[in-house]
């Protein structure tokens, strides 16, 4: 029996600290946290919410020195949105943590500066990881899983030193392809819903962390691809993911789906996610599938590793 994992990069304004973002997108994103919580509740689907650490705060005195968005960036409003609605979100985290479904709260850096950024130093990276864990702990969340901002997997040793046990790794099948091949794969996904997302095998890395690789990003192509194919009446991403769910149902591996709350910009996006979650629930009800968080998958991997190394008792 295979496993489906759904992880979300929950960032609010921090996901756009390096660019201008429409005020309406940020306002809708806050609503989307609640829409997603309600959707997962309706189908009893647990997810891993990777939260940017600053969102655990309700105030901040940090100067954010050397931050690409500038010092005291967390005091800056966006349009008519107050700074509290852009850079802080403890009430949203609490809505997820107290949902009917037992979601996992995970880490996503402290201010979403990716760990391969030109301004990133070892000291900066340590602050990003340590402060994320600390801010969560002060709200009563002991983080186990980590999602690297912009999927730049770096400084895993610092993760291990700060008590993290697993992370979302990069899909190596796509990483090893060149830029042109990745673009062709994206277009193919948009046109025919292929290829089937890869089934991944989580494993323990050299730092003792469990790598739970991604299989597919649910919003991998933008509106330039969506609009021409929406007239066909069937979402190619739904078709692609359903094929992946069918494949993992006959496998012992993991299908790891991921998205951002801010991806849900249109009614078609909401329909896409609802269709996928509904199909996951259908296959699970049929007994073909299980749904787990990243931390639960990591626990399974460690349990299997212990079983392999434990000596067999002889009479």
Secondary structure, DSSP 8 states (H G I E B T S, - for coil): -EEEEEEEEE-GGGGGTTS---HHHHHHHHHHHHHHHHHHHHHT---EEEE-GGGG-S------TT-TT-TTGGG--BTTB-HHHHH--HHHHHHHHTSSS--EEEE--SS---TT-TT--HHHHHHHHHHHHHHHHHTT----EE--GGG----HHHHHHTT--EE----HHHHTS-HHHHHHHHHHHHHH--S----B--EE-TTS-EE----EETT-S-HHHHHHHHTTSS-HHHHHHHHHHHHHHTSSSEEEEEEEGGG--SHHHHHHHHHHHHHHHHHHHTTSEEE--HHHHHHHHHHHHHHHHS-----
